[in-house]
Amino acid sequence: MFSVETTEEILNKLRNMLSDEDEDACVRLREYKAGCGCHSKIMLGLGLEEAVEGEDERIDVDGVPFIAEKDFLLKHGKSYTLTLDENKQTVLTALQPPA
């Protein structure tokens, strides 16, 4: 199991986004590659997708479903915080290294 700490403001934003999606849609924790070539780096972020049985873990935070691939959790750990930056963009941060 993993955990996501966040604010009610962010949860409301995610609820609104999910209301426009299929009822099985969840907030996926994922990694993105930013940049290209030797200057690229991995960043954590979110996506909206359906869970894949057997490959994903799922938790609900105040009615918002979050999912993450088991391999993602092994790589980045099981504890995350979701905040807003100065531009009101969501920022996903791993709180502890994987065990």
C-alpha positions in Angstrom: 0.0 0.0 0.0 1.2 3.6 -0.6 0.1 7.0 0.7 -0.5 10.4 -0.7 -0.7 13.5 1.5 -2.4 16.5 0.0 -4.8 19.4 0.7 -8.6 19.7 0.2 -8.0 22.3 -2.5 -6.0 19.8 -4.6 -8.5 17.0 -3.9 -11.4 19.3 -5.1 -9.4 20.1 -8.3 -8.9 16.3 -8.9 -12.6 15.5 -8.2 -13.6 18.1 -10.8 -11.2 16.6 -13.3 -12.5 13.1 -12.6 -16.1 14.1 -13.0 -15.4 14.7 -16.7 -13.9 11.2 -17.2 -15.3 7.7 -17.3 -16.4 6.4 -13.9 -13.5 4.0 -13.7 -10.9 6.7 -14.1 -8.3 7.2 -11.3 -5.5 9.6 -10.7 -2.3 7.7 -11.7 1.1 8.5 -10.1 3.6 8.3 -12.9 7.0 9.4 -14.1 7.7 11.7 -17.1 10.9 12.3 -19.0 11.6 16.0 -19.3 14.0 17.4 -21.9 16.0 15.2 -24.3 19.3 13.5 -24.7 21.9 13.9 -22.0 19.9 16.8 -20.5 16.8 14.8 -19.8 15.6 14.0 -16.3 12.8 12.0 -14.8 10.0 14.0 -13.1 7.0 12.6 -11.1 3.5 13.7 -12.1 -0.1 12.6 -12.5 -2.3 11.2 -15.2 -6.0 10.1 -15.4 -6.3 6.4 -16.3 -8.1 3.3 -15.4 -6.4 0.8 -13.1 -4.8 -2.3 -14.6 -5.7 -5.3 -12.4 -2.6 -7.2 -11.1 -0.2 -4.3 -12.1 -1.6 -1.4 -10.0 -2.1 -0.6 -6.4 -5.0 1.6 -5.5 -5.9 3.9 -2.5 -8.7 6.4 -1.9 -7.9 9.7 -0.3 -11.2 11.4 0.8 -13.0 9.8 -2.2 -10.3 10.5 -4.8 -8.9 7.2 -6.2 -5.1 7.1 -6.7 -3.3 4.3 -8.5 0.3 3.5 -9.2 2.1 0.6 -10.9 3.8 -1.7 -8.5 7.1 -1.1 -10.4 6.7 2.7 -9.9 6.3 2.1 -6.1 9.4 -0.1 -6.0 11.4 2.5 -7.8 10.2 5.7 -6.1 8.9 4.5 -2.7 5.4 4.3 -1.1 4.9 7.8 0.4 4.1 10.9 -1.6 3.0 14.5 -1.1 0.9 16.4 -3.7 1.3 20.2 -3.5 0.8 23.3 -5.7 3.7 25.4 -7.0 3.7 29.2 -7.4 1.8 28.7 -10.8 -0.9 26.6 -9.1 0.4 23.5 -10.9 0.4 20.2 -9.0 3.8 18.8 -7.8 4.2 15.2 -6.9 7.1 14.5 -4.5 8.4 11.1 -3.2 8.8 11.5 0.6 11.1 8.5 1.3 13.4 6.4 -0.8 12.2 2.8 -1.7 13.1 0.1 0.9 
